[in-house]
Protein backbone atom coordinates (compact mmCIF):
# COMPACT_ATOMS: atom_id res chain seq x y z
CA UNK A 1 0.00 0.00 0.00
CA UNK A 2 1.22 3.52 -0.78
CA UNK A 3 1.99 6.04 1.95
CA UNK A 4 0.14 9.36 1.86
CA UNK A 5 0.21 12.57 3.86
CA UNK A 6 -2.81 14.83 4.16
CA UNK A 7 -2.70 18.40 5.41
CA UNK A 8 -5.64 18.82 7.78
CA UNK A 9 -4.33 22.12 9.19
CA UNK A 10 -1.25 24.30 9.30
CA UNK A 11 -1.45 24.68 5.50
CA UNK A 12 -1.80 28.24 4.25
CA UNK A 13 -2.05 29.43 7.85
CA UNK A 14 -0.04 29.40 11.08
CA UNK A 15 -2.68 27.59 13.11
CA UNK A 16 -4.49 24.26 13.39
CA UNK A 17 -1.46 22.03 12.69
CA UNK A 18 -2.59 18.49 11.80
CA UNK A 19 -0.76 16.18 9.39
CA UNK A 20 -2.17 12.72 8.71
CA UNK A 21 0.20 9.98 7.52
CA UNK A 22 -1.38 6.69 6.44
CA UNK A 23 -0.71 3.54 4.41
CA UNK A 24 -4.10 1.90 4.15
CA UNK A 25 -3.59 -0.11 7.33
CA UNK A 26 -2.49 2.52 9.83
CA UNK A 27 -3.08 6.23 10.38
CA UNK A 28 -0.85 8.54 12.42
CA UNK A 29 -1.68 12.17 13.15
CA UNK A 30 1.24 14.54 13.71
CA UNK A 31 -0.01 17.37 15.94
CA UNK A 32 -3.64 18.08 16.68
CA UNK A 33 -4.04 21.83 16.95
CA UNK A 34 -6.88 24.30 17.17
CA UNK A 35 -7.44 26.90 14.48
CA UNK A 36 -7.06 30.45 15.80
CA UNK A 37 -7.30 33.92 14.32
CA UNK A 38 -9.96 35.03 11.84
CA UNK A 39 -13.54 33.75 12.18
CA UNK A 40 -13.28 31.67 9.00
CA UNK A 41 -10.46 29.66 10.59
CA UNK A 42 -12.06 29.39 14.03
CA UNK A 43 -15.23 27.98 12.50
CA UNK A 44 -13.20 25.00 11.25
CA UNK A 45 -12.83 23.89 14.87
CA UNK A 46 -16.56 23.24 14.97
CA UNK A 47 -16.60 21.18 11.77
CA UNK A 48 -15.92 17.43 11.99
CA UNK A 49 -12.63 16.17 10.66
CA UNK A 50 -12.72 14.83 7.08
CA UNK A 51 -11.72 11.43 8.53
CA UNK A 52 -13.16 9.27 11.29
CA UNK A 53 -11.28 9.97 14.51
CA UNK A 54 -11.70 6.35 15.59
CA UNK A 55 -9.61 5.23 12.61
CA UNK A 56 -6.53 7.13 13.79
CA UNK A 57 -4.11 4.78 15.54
CA UNK A 58 -1.85 7.34 17.24
CA UNK A 59 -1.12 11.04 17.65
CA UNK A 60 2.44 12.38 17.99
CA UNK A 61 2.87 15.93 19.31
CA UNK A 62 5.74 18.29 18.55
CA UNK A 63 4.90 20.57 21.49
CA UNK A 64 2.19 21.87 23.78
CA UNK A 65 1.05 25.15 22.21
CA UNK A 66 -2.70 25.31 21.58
CA UNK A 67 -2.33 25.46 17.79
CA UNK A 68 -0.57 22.08 17.99
CA UNK A 69 -2.43 20.24 20.78
CA UNK A 70 -5.66 22.17 21.35
CA UNK A 71 -7.93 19.93 19.25
CA UNK A 72 -7.12 16.77 21.22
CA UNK A 73 -10.20 16.83 23.50
CA UNK A 74 -12.41 17.16 20.42
CA UNK A 75 -10.59 14.31 18.69
CA UNK A 76 -11.26 12.08 21.67
CA UNK A 77 -14.91 13.20 21.79
CA UNK A 78 -15.16 12.15 18.13
CA UNK A 79 -13.96 8.62 18.92
CA UNK A 80 -10.15 8.60 19.02
CA UNK A 81 -8.92 5.96 21.47
CA UNK A 82 -5.26 5.52 20.52
CA UNK A 83 -2.08 6.72 22.20
CA UNK A 84 -0.92 10.33 22.29
CA UNK A 85 2.89 10.35 22.22
CA UNK A 86 4.85 13.37 23.47
CA UNK A 87 7.88 14.33 25.50
CA UNK A 88 7.33 14.46 29.27
CA UNK A 89 7.34 18.29 29.45
CA UNK A 90 4.88 18.43 26.55
CA UNK A 91 2.51 16.09 28.41
CA UNK A 92 2.68 18.21 31.56
CA UNK A 93 2.29 21.49 29.70
CA UNK A 94 -0.51 20.13 27.50
CA UNK A 95 -2.54 19.37 30.60
CA UNK A 96 -2.44 22.91 31.94
CA UNK A 97 -2.86 24.47 28.49
CA UNK A 98 -5.86 22.31 27.61
CA UNK A 99 -7.49 22.79 31.02
CA UNK A 100 -6.98 26.53 30.72
CA UNK A 101 -8.41 26.49 27.21
CA UNK A 102 -11.48 24.61 28.41
CA UNK A 103 -11.94 26.95 31.37
CA UNK A 104 -11.67 30.08 29.23
CA UNK A 105 -14.17 28.66 26.75
CA UNK A 106 -16.58 27.81 29.55
CA UNK A 107 -16.23 31.26 31.14
CA UNK A 108 -16.48 33.11 27.82
CA UNK A 109 -19.60 31.17 26.87
CA UNK A 110 -21.17 31.89 30.27
CA UNK A 111 -20.34 35.60 30.07
CA UNK A 112 -21.57 35.86 26.48
CA UNK A 113 -24.88 34.29 27.49
CA UNK A 114 -25.24 36.53 30.54
CA UNK A 115 -24.40 39.77 28.71
CA UNK A 116 -26.07 38.86 25.44
CA UNK A 117 -23.17 39.55 23.07
CA UNK A 118 -23.54 36.22 21.25
CA UNK A 119 -25.36 35.24 18.09
CA UNK A 120 -25.76 31.69 19.41
CA UNK A 121 -28.49 30.60 21.80
CA UNK A 122 -26.92 29.49 23.97
CA UNK A 123 -23.18 29.95 23.39
CA UNK A 124 -21.29 26.72 24.16
CA UNK A 125 -17.62 25.84 24.65
CA UNK A 126 -15.84 23.60 22.16
CA UNK A 127 -15.01 21.29 25.05
CA UNK A 128 -14.98 21.33 28.83
CA UNK A 129 -12.59 20.30 31.59
CA UNK A 130 -14.00 16.77 31.73
CA UNK A 131 -13.21 16.30 28.04
CA UNK A 132 -9.63 17.37 28.76
CA UNK A 133 -9.29 14.92 31.64
CA UNK A 134 -10.41 12.07 29.40
CA UNK A 135 -7.89 13.02 26.71
CA UNK A 136 -5.01 13.28 29.18
CA UNK A 137 -5.39 9.58 30.06
CA UNK A 138 -4.21 8.70 26.55
CA UNK A 139 -0.83 10.48 26.82
CA UNK A 140 2.33 8.37 26.67
CA UNK A 141 5.56 10.28 27.50
CA UNK A 142 8.61 9.35 25.42
CA UNK A 143 12.28 10.23 25.93
CA UNK A 144 14.21 12.31 23.42
CA UNK A 145 16.60 10.65 20.93
CA UNK A 146 15.14 7.17 21.44
CA UNK A 147 13.30 5.30 18.69
CA UNK A 148 9.76 4.31 19.66
CA UNK A 149 7.98 1.58 17.65
CA UNK A 150 4.50 2.32 16.30
CA UNK A 151 3.73 -0.64 14.03
CA UNK A 152 5.87 -3.46 12.61
CA UNK A 153 7.14 -1.17 9.82
CA UNK A 154 6.99 2.19 11.56
CA UNK A 155 8.81 4.03 14.34
CA UNK A 156 9.60 7.60 15.43
CA UNK A 157 11.89 9.62 17.67
CA UNK A 158 11.97 13.10 19.16
CA UNK A 159 14.86 15.58 18.99
CA UNK A 160 14.91 19.02 20.66
CA UNK A 161 13.59 21.87 18.50
CA UNK A 162 14.46 24.79 20.80
CA UNK A 163 10.99 26.39 20.66
CA UNK A 164 9.52 25.92 24.17
CA UNK A 165 10.03 23.54 27.08
CA UNK A 166 9.79 19.97 25.74
CA UNK A 167 9.33 20.96 22.09
CA UNK A 168 10.69 18.49 19.58
CA UNK A 169 11.37 17.72 15.96
CA UNK A 170 9.88 14.40 14.86
CA UNK A 171 11.65 11.83 12.72
CA UNK A 172 9.03 9.36 11.48
CA UNK A 173 10.01 6.22 9.59
CA UNK A 174 6.83 4.90 7.97
CA UNK A 175 6.98 1.88 5.65
CA UNK A 176 10.57 2.66 4.66
CA UNK A 177 9.95 6.38 4.13
CA UNK A 178 11.53 8.90 6.47
CA UNK A 179 9.46 12.03 7.12
CA UNK A 180 10.77 14.84 9.32
CA UNK A 181 8.43 17.35 10.97
CA UNK A 182 10.06 20.53 12.24
CA UNK A 183 7.13 21.51 14.43
CA UNK A 184 7.83 25.08 15.50
CA UNK A 185 11.55 25.56 14.94
CA UNK A 186 13.32 27.56 17.66
CA UNK A 187 16.04 30.18 17.38
CA UNK A 188 19.67 29.28 16.67
CA UNK A 189 20.56 30.10 20.27
CA UNK A 190 17.35 30.15 22.35
CA UNK A 191 17.33 32.13 25.57
CA UNK A 192 16.26 29.25 27.81
CA UNK A 193 16.43 26.07 25.73
CA UNK A 194 18.94 23.90 23.84
CA UNK A 195 19.43 24.81 20.18
CA UNK A 196 17.45 22.87 17.55
CA UNK A 197 18.96 19.45 16.80
CA UNK A 198 20.57 18.83 13.43
CA UNK A 199 18.73 16.48 11.08
CA UNK A 200 21.03 14.77 8.58
CA UNK A 201 18.56 13.42 6.06
CA UNK A 202 14.91 12.91 5.21
CA UNK A 203 12.87 11.61 2.29
CA UNK A 204 10.28 14.29 3.01
CA UNK A 205 10.49 17.35 5.23
CA UNK A 206 7.79 19.61 6.66
CA UNK A 207 9.28 22.97 7.64
CA UNK A 208 7.42 25.76 9.40
CA UNK A 209 7.45 29.27 7.87
CA UNK A 210 6.01 31.61 10.51
CA UNK A 211 8.83 34.08 9.88
CA UNK A 212 9.78 32.85 6.43
CA UNK A 213 9.68 36.35 4.98
CA UNK A 214 11.55 38.35 7.61
CA UNK A 215 14.50 38.64 9.95
CA UNK A 216 14.28 39.29 13.66
CA UNK A 217 15.55 42.55 15.10
CA UNK A 218 19.18 42.09 16.14
CA UNK A 219 18.89 44.62 18.98
CA UNK A 220 19.22 43.27 22.51
CA UNK A 221 15.76 42.30 23.87
CA UNK A 222 17.12 42.92 27.36
CA UNK A 223 18.02 46.53 26.57
CA UNK A 224 14.78 47.11 24.64
CA UNK A 225 12.73 45.78 27.55
CA UNK A 226 14.64 48.01 29.97
CA UNK A 227 14.11 51.14 27.85
CA UNK A 228 10.38 50.53 27.30
CA UNK A 229 9.92 49.90 31.02
CA UNK A 230 11.77 53.08 32.00
CA UNK A 231 9.85 55.18 29.47
CA UNK A 232 6.49 53.88 30.67
CA UNK A 233 7.26 54.43 34.35
CA UNK A 234 8.52 57.95 33.60
CA UNK A 235 5.03 58.72 32.25
CA UNK A 236 3.53 57.20 35.43
CA UNK A 237 1.95 54.53 33.24
CA UNK A 238 1.45 50.79 33.37
CA UNK A 239 3.26 48.31 31.11
CA UNK A 240 0.89 45.60 29.83
CA UNK A 241 2.45 42.55 28.20
CA UNK A 242 0.16 40.01 26.49
CA UNK A 243 2.22 36.86 26.69
CA UNK A 244 2.11 33.20 25.74
CA UNK A 245 1.96 31.40 29.08
CA UNK A 246 4.39 28.72 27.96
CA UNK A 247 7.76 29.94 26.73
CA UNK A 248 7.46 33.70 26.36
CA UNK A 249 6.31 34.27 29.92
CA UNK A 250 9.36 32.46 31.28
CA UNK A 251 11.62 34.43 28.91
CA UNK A 252 10.16 37.68 30.27
CA UNK A 253 10.49 36.64 33.89
CA UNK A 254 14.12 35.68 33.27
CA UNK A 255 14.89 39.04 31.63
CA UNK A 256 13.08 41.02 34.32
CA UNK A 257 14.98 39.11 37.02
CA UNK A 258 18.24 40.22 35.37
CA UNK A 259 17.08 43.84 35.00
CA UNK A 260 15.91 43.98 38.61
CA UNK A 261 19.12 42.41 39.87
CA UNK A 262 21.26 44.86 37.90
CA UNK A 263 19.11 47.87 38.83
CA UNK A 264 18.39 48.76 35.19
CA UNK A 265 14.66 49.37 35.68
CA UNK A 266 12.70 51.25 38.35
CA UNK A 267 11.58 49.26 41.36
CA UNK A 268 7.95 48.87 40.36
CA UNK A 269 5.92 45.72 41.07
CA UNK A 270 5.63 43.00 38.43
CA UNK A 271 2.44 40.93 38.38
CA UNK A 272 2.14 37.56 36.68
CA UNK A 273 -1.60 37.50 36.02
CA UNK A 274 -1.97 34.15 34.29
CA UNK A 275 -2.64 30.96 36.26
CA UNK A 276 -1.46 28.93 33.30
CA UNK A 277 1.78 30.90 33.16
CA UNK A 278 2.28 30.33 36.88
CA UNK A 279 1.76 26.59 36.50
CA UNK A 280 3.99 26.41 33.42
CA UNK A 281 6.83 28.12 35.29
CA UNK A 282 6.56 25.54 38.07
CA UNK A 283 6.90 22.73 35.51
CA UNK A 284 10.41 23.99 34.65
CA UNK A 285 11.55 22.67 38.02
CA UNK A 286 10.50 19.13 37.07
CA UNK A 287 12.39 19.05 33.76
CA UNK A 288 15.92 20.46 34.23
CA UNK A 289 17.30 18.58 31.21
CA UNK A 290 15.00 20.51 28.88
CA UNK A 291 16.21 24.04 29.70
CA UNK A 292 19.46 25.92 30.38
CA UNK A 293 18.53 27.60 33.67
CA UNK A 294 20.55 26.89 36.79
CA UNK A 295 18.64 26.26 40.01
CA UNK A 296 19.66 29.74 41.19
CA UNK A 297 18.42 31.39 37.99
CA UNK A 298 15.19 29.43 38.15
CA UNK A 299 14.67 30.61 41.71
CA UNK A 300 15.23 34.25 40.75
CA UNK A 301 12.87 33.87 37.80
CA UNK A 302 10.17 32.40 40.03
CA UNK A 303 10.44 35.20 42.64
CA UNK A 304 10.62 38.28 40.43
CA UNK A 305 6.84 38.64 40.03
CA UNK A 306 3.84 38.61 42.34
CA UNK A 307 1.62 35.68 41.37
CA UNK A 308 -2.01 36.62 40.70
CA UNK A 309 -3.97 33.39 40.96
CA UNK A 310 -7.59 34.53 41.37
CA UNK A 311 -9.83 36.64 39.18
CA UNK A 312 -10.68 38.77 42.22
CA UNK A 313 -7.03 39.75 42.69
CA UNK A 314 -6.72 40.33 38.95
CA UNK A 315 -9.67 42.72 39.10
CA UNK A 316 -8.03 44.58 41.98
CA UNK A 317 -5.11 45.41 39.68
CA UNK A 318 -7.49 47.41 37.48
CA UNK A 319 -7.86 49.95 40.30
CA UNK A 320 -4.12 50.35 40.88
CA UNK A 321 -2.82 53.85 40.13
CA UNK A 322 0.97 53.66 40.73
CA UNK A 323 2.97 52.20 37.83
CA UNK A 324 3.23 48.46 37.46
CA UNK A 325 4.19 45.75 34.98
CA UNK A 326 1.48 43.21 34.19
CA UNK A 327 2.18 40.00 32.26
CA UNK A 328 -1.06 38.24 31.31
CA UNK A 329 -2.39 35.80 28.75
CA UNK A 330 -3.08 35.44 25.97
CA UNK A 331 -0.12 36.16 23.71
CA UNK A 332 -2.24 37.16 20.69
CA UNK A 333 -4.85 38.92 22.86
CA UNK A 334 -7.41 36.36 21.75
CA UNK A 335 -8.74 35.81 25.29
CA UNK A 336 -7.67 35.52 28.91
CA UNK A 337 -7.10 38.12 31.61
CA UNK A 338 -5.17 40.55 29.42
CA UNK A 339 -8.52 41.61 27.97
CA UNK A 340 -9.77 43.25 31.16
CA UNK A 341 -6.46 45.06 31.59
CA UNK A 342 -6.58 46.37 28.04
CA UNK A 343 -10.22 47.42 28.35
CA UNK A 344 -9.23 49.51 31.37
CA UNK A 345 -5.79 50.81 30.32
CA UNK A 346 -5.93 51.27 26.52
CA UNK A 347 -7.69 54.67 26.65
CA UNK A 348 -4.82 56.17 28.72
CA UNK A 349 -1.82 57.46 26.74
CA UNK A 350 0.51 57.06 29.72
CA UNK A 351 0.30 53.28 29.39
CA UNK A 352 2.19 50.92 27.08
CA UNK A 353 1.16 47.64 25.47
CA UNK A 354 4.21 45.54 24.62
CA UNK A 355 3.84 42.76 22.03
CA UNK A 356 6.50 40.08 22.33
CA UNK A 357 5.41 37.34 19.93
CA UNK A 358 3.86 36.52 16.59
CA UNK A 359 0.40 38.00 16.04
CA UNK A 360 -1.74 35.96 13.64
CA UNK A 361 -4.11 37.52 11.13
CA UNK A 362 -7.49 38.24 12.66
CA UNK A 363 -6.30 38.48 16.25
CA UNK A 364 -6.51 41.55 18.45
CA UNK A 365 -2.75 41.40 18.74
CA UNK A 366 -2.39 41.82 14.97
CA UNK A 367 -4.77 44.80 15.06
CA UNK A 368 -2.67 46.40 17.79
CA UNK A 369 0.55 45.80 15.86
CA UNK A 370 -0.96 47.34 12.72
CA UNK A 371 -1.97 50.57 14.49
CA UNK A 372 -5.72 50.08 14.99
CA UNK A 373 -7.51 53.01 16.64
CA UNK A 374 -9.90 50.83 18.64
CA UNK A 375 -10.26 47.26 19.81
CA UNK A 376 -13.42 45.23 20.34
CA UNK A 377 -13.37 43.61 23.77
CA UNK A 378 -16.36 41.75 25.20
CA UNK A 379 -18.71 43.34 22.72
CA UNK A 380 -17.52 46.93 23.31
CA UNK A 381 -15.16 49.07 21.23
CA UNK A 382 -12.28 50.44 23.32
CA UNK A 383 -10.27 53.43 21.99
CA UNK A 384 -6.51 52.86 21.76
CA UNK A 385 -4.59 55.80 23.23
CA UNK A 386 -1.85 53.77 24.92
CA UNK A 387 1.48 53.32 23.15
CA UNK A 388 2.01 50.00 21.37
CA UNK A 389 5.56 48.63 21.23
CA UNK A 390 7.03 45.38 19.90
CA UNK A 391 10.15 43.35 20.66
CA UNK A 392 10.53 40.86 17.80
CA UNK A 393 13.85 39.55 19.10
CA UNK A 394 11.98 37.62 21.80
CA UNK A 395 10.26 35.44 19.23
CA UNK A 396 10.54 31.71 19.85
CA UNK A 397 10.37 31.02 16.09
CA UNK A 398 13.40 30.88 13.79
CA UNK A 399 13.50 33.71 11.26
CA UNK A 400 14.29 33.28 7.57
CA UNK A 401 18.04 33.24 8.10
CA UNK A 402 17.82 30.75 10.95
CA UNK A 403 15.50 28.45 8.99
CA UNK A 404 17.85 28.45 6.00
CA UNK A 405 20.85 27.90 8.23
CA UNK A 406 19.16 24.88 9.87
CA UNK A 407 18.13 23.46 6.48
CA UNK A 408 21.66 23.94 5.17
CA UNK A 409 22.95 21.42 7.70
CA UNK A 410 20.91 18.62 6.13
CA UNK A 411 23.49 16.67 4.14
CA UNK A 412 21.08 14.98 1.72
CA UNK A 413 18.32 16.86 -0.06
CA UNK A 414 14.76 15.65 0.70
CA UNK A 415 12.72 14.46 -2.25
CA UNK A 416 10.21 17.20 -1.38
CA UNK A 417 10.22 19.90 1.27
CA UNK A 418 6.71 20.97 2.27
CA UNK A 419 6.39 24.52 3.60
CA UNK A 420 3.72 24.69 6.30
CA UNK A 421 2.65 26.74 9.32
CA UNK A 422 2.88 30.18 7.73
CA UNK A 423 0.75 32.86 6.16
CA UNK A 424 0.83 32.79 2.33
CA UNK A 425 3.38 35.57 1.84
CA UNK A 426 5.79 34.12 4.43
CA UNK A 427 5.51 30.61 3.00
CA UNK A 428 6.00 31.70 -0.59
CA UNK A 429 8.98 33.92 0.25
CA UNK A 430 10.64 31.00 2.03
CA UNK A 431 9.84 28.72 -0.93
CA UNK A 432 11.73 31.02 -3.28
CA UNK A 433 14.69 31.29 -0.90
CA UNK A 434 14.98 27.53 -0.46
CA UNK A 435 14.90 26.97 -4.23
CA UNK A 436 17.48 29.73 -4.82
CA UNK A 437 19.85 28.83 -1.99
CA UNK A 438 19.49 25.05 -1.77
CA UNK A 439 18.06 24.06 -5.17
CA UNK A 440 15.57 21.75 -3.46
CA UNK A 441 12.17 20.62 -4.67
CA UNK A 442 9.74 22.71 -2.61
CA UNK A 443 5.95 22.61 -2.32
CA UNK A 444 3.37 24.66 -0.43
CA UNK A 445 0.50 22.24 0.25
CA UNK A 446 -3.13 23.31 0.26
CA UNK A 447 -5.57 22.69 3.10
CA UNK A 448 -6.90 19.09 2.89
CA UNK A 449 -4.51 18.21 0.05
CA UNK A 450 -3.39 14.57 0.07
CA UNK A 451 -0.03 13.60 -1.44
CA UNK A 452 1.42 10.17 -2.16
CA UNK A 453 4.95 9.69 -0.84
CA UNK A 454 7.66 7.55 -2.39
CA UNK A 455 11.08 6.49 -1.07
CA UNK A 456 13.79 8.73 -2.47
CA UNK A 457 17.43 8.36 -3.42
CA UNK A 458 19.37 10.83 -1.30
CA UNK A 459 21.24 13.51 -3.22
CA UNK A 460 24.17 15.36 -1.66
CA UNK A 461 23.37 19.06 -1.38
CA UNK A 462 25.62 21.77 -2.78
CA UNK A 463 24.28 24.66 -0.75
CA UNK A 464 27.22 26.62 0.56
CA UNK A 465 24.99 27.40 3.54
CA UNK A 466 26.90 25.44 6.14
CA UNK A 467 28.34 28.67 7.52
CA UNK A 468 26.45 31.65 8.93
CA UNK A 469 25.60 33.34 5.63
CA UNK A 470 22.92 35.95 6.27
CA UNK A 471 20.39 36.07 3.41
CA UNK A 472 18.69 39.24 2.26
CA UNK A 473 14.92 39.31 2.08
CA UNK A 474 14.51 40.64 -1.46
C-alpha positions, 0 to 999 in steps of 0.5 A, spaced: 500 500 500 502 507 498 503 512 503 500 518 503 500 525 507 494 529 508 494 536 510 488 537 515 491 544 518 497 548 518 497 549 510 496 556 508 495 558 515 499 558 522 494 555 526 491 548 526 497 544 525 494 536 523 498 532 518 495 525 517 500 519 515 497 513 512 498 507 508 491 503 508 492 499 514 495 505 519 493 512 520 498 517 524 496 524 526 502 529 527 499 534 531 492 536 533 491 543 533 486 548 534 485 553 528 485 560 531 485 567 528 480 570 523 472 567 524 473 563 518 479 559 521 475 558 528 469 555 525 473 549 522 474 547 529 466 546 529 466 542 523 468 534 523 474 532 521 474 529 514 476 522 517 473 518 522 477 519 529 476 512 531 480 510 525 486 514 527 491 509 531 496 514 534 497 522 535 504 524 535 505 531 538 511 536 537 509 541 542 504 543 547 502 550 544 494 550 543 495 550 535 498 544 535 495 540 541 488 544 542 484 539 538 485 533 542 479 533 547 475 534 540 478 528 537 477 524 543 470 526 543 469 524 536 472 517 537 479 517 538 482 511 542 489 511 541 495 513 544 498 520 544 505 520 544 509 526 546 515 528 551 514 528 558 514 536 558 509 536 553 505 532 556 505 536 563 504 542 559 498 540 555 494 538 561 495 545 563 494 548 556 488 544 555 485 545 562 486 553 561 483 552 554 477 549 556 476 553 562 476 560 558 471 557 553 466 555 559 467 562 562 467 566 555 460 562 553 457 563 560 459 571 560 456 571 552 450 568 554 449 573 561 451 579 557 447 577 550 453 579 546 452 572 542 449 570 536 448 563 538 443 561 543 446 558 547 453 559 546 457 553 548 464 551 549 468 547 544 469 542 550 470 542 557 474 540 563 471 533 563 473 532 556 480 534 557 481 529 563 479 524 558 484 526 553 489 526 558 489 519 560 491 517 553 498 520 553 504 516 553 511 520 555 517 518 550 524 520 551 528 524 546 533 521 541 530 514 542 526 510 537 519 508 539 515 503 535 509 504 532 507 498 528 511 493 525 514 497 519 513 504 523 517 508 528 519 515 530 523 519 535 523 526 538 529 531 537 529 538 541 527 543 536 528 549 541 521 552 541 519 551 548 520 547 554 519 539 551 518 541 544 521 536 539 522 535 531 519 528 529 523 523 525 518 518 522 520 512 519 513 509 515 513 503 511 521 505 509 519 512 508 523 517 512 518 524 514 521 529 518 516 534 521 520 541 524 514 543 528 515 550 531 523 551 529 526 555 535 532 560 534 539 558 533 541 560 540 534 560 544 534 564 551 532 558 555 532 552 551 537 547 547 538 549 540 534 545 535 537 538 533 541 537 526 537 532 522 542 529 517 537 526 512 529 525 510 525 523 504 520 528 506 520 534 510 515 539 513 518 545 515 514 551 518 514 558 515 512 563 521 517 568 519 519 565 512 519 572 509 523 576 515 528 577 519 528 578 527 531 585 530 538 584 532 537 589 537 538 586 545 531 584 547 534 585 554 536 593 553 529 594 549 525 591 555 529 596 559 528 602 555 520 601 554 519 599 562 523 606 564 519 610 558 512 607 561 514 608 568 517 615 567 510 617 564 507 614 570 503 609 566 502 601 566 506 596 562 501 591 559 504 585 556 500 580 552 504 573 553 504 566 551 503 562 558 508 557 555 515 559 553 514 567 552 512 568 559 518 564 562 523 568 557 520 575 560 520 573 567 528 571 566 529 578 563 526 582 568 529 578 574 536 580 570 534 587 570 531 587 577 538 584 579 542 589 575 538 595 577 536 597 570 529 598 571 525 602 576 523 598 582 515 597 580 511 591 582 511 585 576 504 581 576 504 575 573 496 575 572 496 568 568 494 561 572 497 557 566 503 561 566 504 560 573 503 553 572 507 552 566 513 556 570 513 551 576 513 545 571 520 547 569 523 545 576 521 538 574 524 538 567 531 540 568 534 537 562 529 541 557 532 548 559 538 551 560 537 555 567 541 553 573 537 552 580 539 559 582 536 562 575 530 558 576 529 561 583 530 568 581 525 567 575 520 564 580 520 570 585 521 576 580 513 577 580 507 577 584 503 571 582 495 573 581 492 566 581 484 569 582 480 573 578 478 577 584 485 579 585 486 580 577 480 585 578 483 589 583 489 590 579 485 594 574 484 599 580 491 600 581 494 607 580 501 607 581 505 604 575 506 596 574 508 591 569 502 586 568 504 580 564 497 576 562 495 571 557 493 570 551 499 572 547 495 574 541 490 577 545 485 572 543 482 571 550 484 571 557 485 576 563 489 581 558 482 583 555 480 586 562 487 590 563 486 592 556 479 594 556 481 599 562 488 601 560 488 602 553 484 609 553 490 612 557 496 614 553 501 614 559 500 606 558 504 601 554 502 595 550 508 591 549 507 585 544 513 580 544 510 574 539 507 573 533 500 576 532 496 571 527 491 575 522 485 576 525 487 576 532 486 583 536 494 582 537 495 583 529 490 589 530 494 592 535 501 591 531 498 594 525 496 601 528 488 600 529 484 606 533 480 601 537 479 594 539 473 590 540 473 587 547 467 583 550 462 586 545 464 593 546 469 598 542 475 600 546 479 606 543 486 605 543 490 611 546 496 607 549 502 606 546 504 600 542 511 597 542 514 590 539 520 586 541 521 581 535 527 579 538 523 575 543 520 570 538 521 563 539 520 562 532 526 561 527 526 567 522 528 566 515 536 566 516 535 561 521 531 556 517 535 556 511 541 555 516 538 549 519 536 546 512 543 547 510 545 542 515 541 537 512 546 533 508 542 529 503 536 533 499 529 531 501 525 528 495 520 534 497 520 539 502 513 541 504 512 549 507 507 549 512 505 553 518 505 560 515 501 565 512 501 565 504 506 571 503 511 568 508 511 561 505 512 563 498 517 567 500 521 562 504 519 557 498 523 562 493 529 562 498 529 555 499 529 553 491 534 559 490 539 557 496 538 550 496 536 548 489 531 543 493 524 541 490 519 545 494 511 545 495 506 549 499 501 544 500 493 546 500 488 545 506 486 538 505 490 536 500 493 529 500 499 527 497 502 520 495 509 519 498 515 515 495 522 512 497 527 517 495 534 516 493 538 521 497 542 527 493 548 530 496 546 538 497 551 543 494 548 549 498 554 553 501 549 554 507 553 550 512 556 557 515 552 563 517 551 566 511 545 571 512 540 572 506 537 578 504 529 578 504 529 581 497 
